[in-house]
Amino acid sequence: MAFEEQYAAKLTSAAKAVYGIPSGSHIAMGMAVAEPPALLSALAARAEAGDLSDLKLWYFHSMAHAGKTVLRPGLLAHVRPHCMFLSSIERALLKDASRKGIPPVEFVPVAFSDSPQLLRDKVPLDSFITTVSPMDRHGWFTFGTSNDYSSTAARSAKNLIVEVNEKMPRVFGESLLHISEVDAIVENNVPLGEETCPAIIAEEQKIASTIAGMIDDRACLQMGIGTLPSAVCALLEDRKDLGIHTELMTPALARLAECGAATNQAKTTYHGRSVFTFAMGDRAFYDFLDDNPTMHSAPVDIVNDPRHISKNDNVVSVNATLQVNLGGACNSEHLMGRQYSGAGGQLDFVRGATASKGGKSIIACRSTAKNGTVSRIVPTLDGPVTTPRNDTHIVVTEYGFADLKGKSLTQRAEALIELAHPKFRAQLADTIR
């Protein structure tokens, strides 16, 4: 059968596509920008009508479409979120549940790099739903902005339903999906979810300047999400032959490629190409990704593998944390007694960058939280250890940086106290005397 005929035979409505998903199923959805809004709405409608219950939903990083549909508070009796990275949507659900005394979100601790294996080997995945780019004349879709665990889950699930959106960029790399692998197709040409950064504050600008000063020509970059990594990138446009090997591709990194600072010519792996596993940004950014052979999408268990990361020289990894204790251990996921986000790929890139020849792993945070009333440099962490002290390399606050490698616990504590806000330094020093 010709590819166009296969496509037509599998094309259906969202309601019909999800009709065969039974109660009690394990289902995974594409994350972030790849959330399939029509399919999520159809699932929510079935749950609301009482036609679907005990649905276990597996995913990383939800966005607005999920929050308005399957993750609505009123549907939690029917849809049980199994979330591997909390966003503002899950934080709101947890806050609401705390008031009502019910646990609405099942948080599943897992490194981002391990999520494909988890969904393939540990979860009896009945269905996978995601947004893809349109099919080409050879019968191939692409996973667009979200390769991550999607390319594995799509082939592990018993049932694969894709939502084709002409606004989803067609990406190069290991992102192809053939029409023969798909069970049902829904078309829904709606705007993709967009992510913008708020204005940077003075403390973050100081941190960004410190970090940018550590990044030389020919460095290979991994940047996390948010205003700080964007501010760092804005200070690197005069660098030469930067490389990009990052979990998340952002508009700030794309601008380095567009202005000629990031050529990827000094990289050992994927020479000449910027490597990423998922992407978030605005419409102009998605247009930049579309049909761009210099952008290479790959599964997260490849992109985030420390052994693979370290094959490039001069890797610089920049990630944020919530707390650093005086030994150098970092809590990047737990806040005010609750799970706030997740481990994501932080430790993967900490280890990959540190193992790289000439590499630098940088963990950054403002020195205080809650309007200056709480120190982020603490004697003891309030939550789990995201990055162990053995792995932490460079810590940066608005008061400077500390390279912890080779330092004793006493030397580490003294160096980190110098990075704390001055009003907390004496109190912190008393804890080590």
Secondary structure, 3 states (H helix, E strand, C coil): CCHHHHHHHHECCHHHHHHCCCCCCEEEECCHHHCCHHHHHHHHHHHHCCCCCCEEEEECCCCHHHHHCCCCHHHCCCEEEEECCCCHHHHHHHHHHHHHCCCCCEECCCCHHHHHHHHHHHCCCCEEEEEECCCCCCCEEECCCECCCHHHHHHHCCEEEEEECCCCCCCEECCEEEHHHCCEEEECCCCCCCCCCCCCCHHHHHHHHHHHCCCCCCCEEEECCCHHHHHHHHCCCCCCCEEEECCEECHHHHHHHHCCCECCCCCCCCCCCEEECEECCCHHHHHHHCCCCCEEECCHHHHCCHHHHCCCCCEEEEEECCEEECCCCEECCEECCEECCCCCCHHHHHHHHHHCCCCEEEEECCCEECCCCEECEECCCCCCCCECCCCCCEEEECCEEEECCCCCHHHHHHHHHCCCCHHHHHHHHHCCC
